[in-house]
Amino acid sequence: MANWRTLNRMRTGVGLTKDNKKKWGLLEGTSTTCECGMEQSMKHILQCPICPYSCTQDDVMNANDNAIDVVWLKPYEPEYDNLLPFM
């Protein structure tokens, strides 16, 4: 269930990324930078260079295997916990 919630957050652009948390006043600290050095936004999460999986917004909208791989990354690969905090 949490994975579908995450997929829907990705679809609507309201995932718990650092840029959204800052906009909503929920970010601890001031940096919106991802571990790769770029701004952590929903668009960035889909294509982050340090993530082993990537997808497009079309993948997310179609809920295809590429999107599912990105969404399911955190539960199965805990070493990426800091990369995908929006789940």
LUMKE-615471 format. One line per field, with one value per residue (C-alpha): residue in one letter; x, y, z; residue number from 0. Coordinates in Angstrom, 1 decimal, always signed. Example, Ala and Ser with C-alpha at 12.3 -4.5 7.8 and 13.67 -1.06 7.14 Angstrom:
<sites>
code = (A,S)
xx = (+12.3,+13.7)
yy = (-4.5,-1.1)
zz = (+7.8,+7.1)
pos = (0,1)
</sites>
This chain:
<sites>
code = (M,A,N,W,R,T,L,N,R,M,R,T,G,V,G,L,T,K,D,N,K,K,K,W,G,L,L,E,G,T,S,T,T,C,E,C,G,M,E,Q,S,M,K,H,I,L,Q,C,P,I,C,P,Y,S,C,T,Q,D,D,V,M,N,A,N,D,N,A,I,D,V,V,W,L,K,P,Y,E,P,E,Y,D,N,L,L,P,F,M)
xx = (+0.0,+2.8,+4.3,+1.0,+0.9,+4.4,+3.6,+0.6,+2.7,+5.2,+2.3,+1.0,+4.3,+3.7,+6.3,+8.2,+11.3,+13.5,+12.3,+8.6,+9.4,+11.1,+8.1,+5.8,+8.0,+8.8,+12.5,+14.9,+17.8,+18.0,+19.6,+17.5,+20.5,+20.4,+23.4,+24.4,+24.7,+21.7,+18.4,+16.2,+12.9,+10.3,+11.7,+15.3,+14.3,+13.2,+16.6,+19.1,+22.5,+23.3,+20.0,+20.4,+17.0,+15.4,+12.2,+10.3,+7.1,+5.3,+6.6,+5.1,+1.8,+1.5,+2.8,+5.1,+8.0,+10.5,+8.4,+7.7,+11.5,+12.1,+9.1,+10.1,+13.8,+13.7,+11.9,+14.3,+17.6,+18.0,+21.4,+19.4,+17.3,+18.7,+18.2,+14.5,+13.0,+9.7,+8.2)
yy = (+0.0,+2.5,+1.9,+2.9,+6.0,+6.8,+6.3,+8.6,+11.2,+11.0,+11.4,+14.5,+16.1,+16.2,+13.6,+14.4,+15.6,+18.3,+21.1,+20.3,+20.0,+23.4,+24.9,+23.4,+24.4,+20.8,+20.7,+20.2,+22.5,+24.6,+22.5,+21.1,+19.3,+15.6,+13.4,+13.7,+17.5,+18.5,+20.0,+17.2,+17.6,+15.1,+15.5,+14.9,+11.8,+10.1,+10.6,+10.9,+9.7,+7.8,+5.8,+2.4,+2.9,+5.7,+6.4,+9.2,+11.0,+8.9,+5.8,+7.1,+8.0,+4.5,+2.8,+0.6,-1.5,+1.4,+3.5,+0.5,-0.1,+3.5,+3.4,+0.0,+0.9,+1.9,-1.1,-3.6,-1.6,+0.2,+1.6,+4.2,+5.4,+8.9,+9.1,+8.6,+10.3,+10.9,+7.4)
zz = (+0.0,+0.9,-2.6,-4.3,-2.1,-3.1,-6.8,-6.5,-4.7,-7.7,-10.1,-8.5,-7.6,-3.8,-2.7,+0.5,-1.3,+0.2,-2.0,-1.1,+2.6,+2.4,+0.6,+3.3,+6.3,+7.2,+6.3,+9.1,+8.2,+5.0,+2.4,-0.4,-2.0,-2.8,-1.9,-5.6,-5.2,-7.2,-5.9,-4.6,-6.4,-7.7,-11.3,-9.9,-8.0,-11.2,-12.8,-9.9,-11.1,-7.8,-7.9,-9.6,-11.2,-13.2,-15.0,-16.8,-15.8,-18.5,-16.7,-13.4,-15.1,-16.6,-13.4,-15.5,-14.3,-14.5,-12.1,-9.9,-9.6,-8.4,-6.0,-4.6,-4.2,-0.5,+1.0,-0.7,-0.7,+2.6,+1.6,-0.4,+2.6,+2.4,-1.4,-1.5,+1.6,+0.0,+0.7)
pos = (0,1,2,3,4,5,6,7,8,9,10,11,12,13,14,15,16,17,18,19,20,21,22,23,24,25,26,27,28,29,30,31,32,33,34,35,36,37,38,39,40,41,42,43,44,45,46,47,48,49,50,51,52,53,54,55,56,57,58,59,60,61,62,63,64,65,66,67,68,69,70,71,72,73,74,75,76,77,78,79,80,81,82,83,84,85,86)
</sites>
